Amino acid sequence: MTSAIQIRNTDTVATAVGDLAQGEMVQITGARTGAEIAVAEAIPRGHKIALRDIAEGEHILKYGEVIGMATSDIAAGQWVHVHNCRGLKARRHE
């Protein structure tokens, strides 16, 4: 089974350790070792998977910190990337 790493319990995303195929089950390691989530769409290695539903406008958390904001609703298991997330890490002082 492929895995994805969740850094902190508060994180809303995990990072894929390998390429994730639509429909496969992924084991979450790290903060919630043993949890599983179904992959909603293909996700490349190193990219983020939503661990729960994230509403449009909601902050996205990784490392226990806000890394971005959802630009559309994101369902659990979907790929979180530039098509549905606006990065905020470099925009803190805007």
C-alpha positions as CSV (number, residue, x, y, z in Angstrom):
1,M,0.0,0.0,0.0
2,T,1.3,3.5,-0.9
3,S,1.6,6.0,1.9
4,A,1.4,9.8,2.5
5,I,3.0,11.6,5.4
6,Q,1.1,13.9,7.7
7,I,3.4,16.0,9.7
8,R,1.1,17.4,12.5
9,N,-2.3,16.3,13.8
10,T,-3.7,19.6,12.7
11,D,-2.6,19.3,9.1
12,T,-5.4,19.1,6.5
13,V,-3.0,17.6,3.8
14,A,-0.4,14.9,3.6
15,T,2.5,14.5,1.2
16,A,2.4,11.5,-1.2
17,V,5.5,9.3,-0.8
18,G,4.9,7.7,-4.3
19,D,2.6,8.3,-7.2
20,L,-1.0,7.8,-6.1
21,A,-3.6,6.2,-8.5
22,Q,-7.3,7.1,-8.5
23,G,-9.3,4.7,-6.4
24,E,-6.4,3.2,-4.4
25,M,-6.3,3.3,-0.6
26,V,-3.4,5.3,0.9
27,Q,-2.0,4.7,4.4
28,I,-1.3,7.9,6.3
29,T,2.0,7.8,8.3
30,G,3.5,10.3,10.7
31,A,1.0,12.1,12.9
32,R,-1.8,9.7,12.2
33,T,-0.1,6.5,11.4
34,G,-2.6,3.8,10.5
35,A,-5.3,6.1,9.1
36,E,-6.3,5.4,5.5
37,I,-7.9,7.5,2.8
38,A,-9.2,6.8,-0.7
39,V,-7.5,8.7,-3.6
40,A,-10.0,10.7,-5.6
41,E,-7.7,11.4,-8.5
42,A,-4.2,10.7,-9.6
43,I,-1.6,12.5,-7.5
44,P,2.1,12.7,-8.3
45,R,4.8,11.7,-5.8
46,G,5.7,14.7,-3.5
47,H,2.3,16.4,-4.0
48,K,-0.4,16.9,-1.4
49,I,-3.6,14.9,-0.8
50,A,-6.5,16.4,1.2
51,L,-7.1,14.5,4.4
52,R,-10.6,15.9,4.8
53,D,-13.0,18.1,2.9
54,I,-11.7,21.7,2.7
55,A,-14.1,24.5,1.9
56,E,-13.3,27.3,-0.6
57,G,-11.6,30.1,1.2
58,E,-10.4,27.8,4.1
59,H,-6.8,27.8,5.1
60,I,-4.8,24.7,4.2
61,L,-2.4,23.5,6.9
62,K,0.9,21.6,6.5
63,Y,3.7,21.5,9.1
64,G,1.0,22.8,11.6
65,E,1.1,26.1,9.6
66,V,-1.0,27.8,7.0
67,I,0.5,27.2,3.6
68,G,-2.3,28.3,1.4
69,M,-6.0,28.9,0.9
70,A,-8.5,26.8,-1.0
71,T,-9.6,28.5,-4.2
72,S,-12.4,26.0,-4.6
73,D,-14.0,23.3,-2.5
74,I,-11.6,20.3,-2.2
75,A,-12.9,16.9,-1.2
76,A,-11.1,14.4,1.0
77,G,-8.7,12.4,-1.2
78,Q,-8.3,15.1,-3.9
79,W,-5.0,16.5,-5.1
80,V,-4.2,19.9,-3.5
81,H,-2.1,22.0,-5.9
82,V,-2.1,25.3,-7.8
83,H,-5.4,24.5,-9.5
84,N,-7.3,24.6,-6.2
85,C,-4.9,26.3,-3.7
86,R,-3.4,29.7,-3.6
87,G,0.0,29.6,-1.7
88,L,0.3,32.0,1.2
89,K,3.7,31.2,2.7
90,A,5.5,33.9,0.6
91,R,2.5,36.3,0.8
92,R,2.4,36.8,4.6
93,H,3.1,40.5,4.3
94,E,0.7,41.5,1.6
